[in-house]
């Protein structure tokens, strides 16, 4: 039975193709000169370069973290190229017509057509290819509403005051090893600003694609939702199937001002490596948001890719009555390893957080939930509810839960529930006795297990997430 | 007997679970439209028979044959047996959290239709059928949206099994101690559901420990299963006899020459 379930989960990695695009790629290696060259490629002002260099100097003093339950050969940071961009992007195409058709084809193949007429209405996309943003759609329409949605490299020029004010304000430069590295070498990502009282008229989405060999991708995303505004942002990622490990070290910062709401959803499908653990992306990511008074940040993630994942999207609930949410599905199979969870830092009064995680482990993978709930002395009347469920498939995988709870306020209420279950033979038997093949049965059972999280995703992404778990939601009513 | 072709023919079936032989030379012949009751003491192999016929993992056939509608059941995958028209109503239906009854049922119906080369049923049409089935087994329509068997009472689970049967329209239904744990009202609902499905092209094997169910579902034949084989067969009156005398008299003197009707 386990064999059948494993087979059912052993989906093809459909995004594993390589695009034939001529790129300008730096020689591998990391030093101050490389950082200066990145800064020159991006035509950055002096303050940005100085910011990078100071982060780099901090990074040199730091140690790679080893506390996560993941085991992988150490990354040789001198063997990675820190910049790669399609040559065709050098002249900064003004419109879609000037963009290399091969790049457009790449996104089309991934199911993300960049031609506005062909796109799902209501979603604006920033497409990041290796180290550059290829195109950002629907910008004019967004500008009408006063919403800024552009590559961060462009925001550095156009909106320096906003960038200076908020970049590094939520994740400080020396927050952790990978965050410091990202500060030094980040190349592109998205910048979003929603003005006061504005409800962003479209879903915003960034699609990250790694294409070039031996390059790292260092994505940097900054979203600022001003007072009383609302935005829903989606992030997707894929990479070609390669035998070498590649590094993706991103930093995402969210700022939700008073009464603002940010919903951030991720469907992460980086190449996970093959059955024996060869190749795949190291996904070492720092994501954090700060909530001011009565603001709300909701993280939803569906993690199915990467060979190693180290990621803890977090909320700092600074303002009174602010709300943080974290909904996560993490599926590991083959030799994948995931150590993921969240941190909810309650500072303000009557702050509330909810954590719902679903870990699914198959094959010989290891899946860990690691979460921190901290109630600071000022968090009068704060509440947290945590539910961590693990589903085991087969008998060679591991599921682990590491909940850390620190309460320094006696009025705070913290609830934690955890379950571990298996896809049982009885469930498989029932499904098959009704005529379902084993593949359909497994995907249905796994889908059911994840339902609480999937319902948090925007509809378009829920469908993609379902497909990722080989779940056909077709025909499901109600 | 008429020369109607048999729906199910089991010959000299030997089967085991975890290397323990449970079915020991079982013969049974079921014609379309017939209702056969299989009774017997605990441990006789009643549930095992349903598991073996439906192809549950871990139940292995040592020898013998089982043919459903001309197809060799024992060569088929579990899901193919279901698609061929075999339905088992479980004694203890398992929960599938988060998967709605409706989603599960539609996927099952679609899988079976696909196997027959038919198009998938439209959602609207299916919903209509499912609501009617709910009504027939006396379950609120809200059960369609609940997780499969999730938090259902014993009686609700049994009625849910029956609802699945109504929607899947199998050729052969095996009811595995469907009466266990049911009060008399629930028993009547289940029996009425089964009776409403009796037709010339649908057969039933009703596995039960007690005669009670057979007051409501009148069998054409009653068989006594003991130590892995049928030791006595008769008509409905045999069930009453068993009710009065118990099983002990049959176990003491296995009637080797008794064959089923």
Interface residues (C-beta under 8 A of the other chain):
Chain A: X1 X424 X425 X426 X427 X428 X429 X430 X431 X432 X433 X434 X435 X436 X437 X438 X440 X444 X445 X447 X448 X449 X450 X451 X452 X475 X476 X477 X478
Chain B: X54 X55 X56 X57 X58 X77 X78 X79 X82 X83 X87 X88 X90 X93 X94 X96 X97 X98 X99 X100 X102 X103 X104 X106 X107 X108 X110 X111 X112 X115 X120 X123 X126 X127 X144 X145 X147 X148 X164 X168
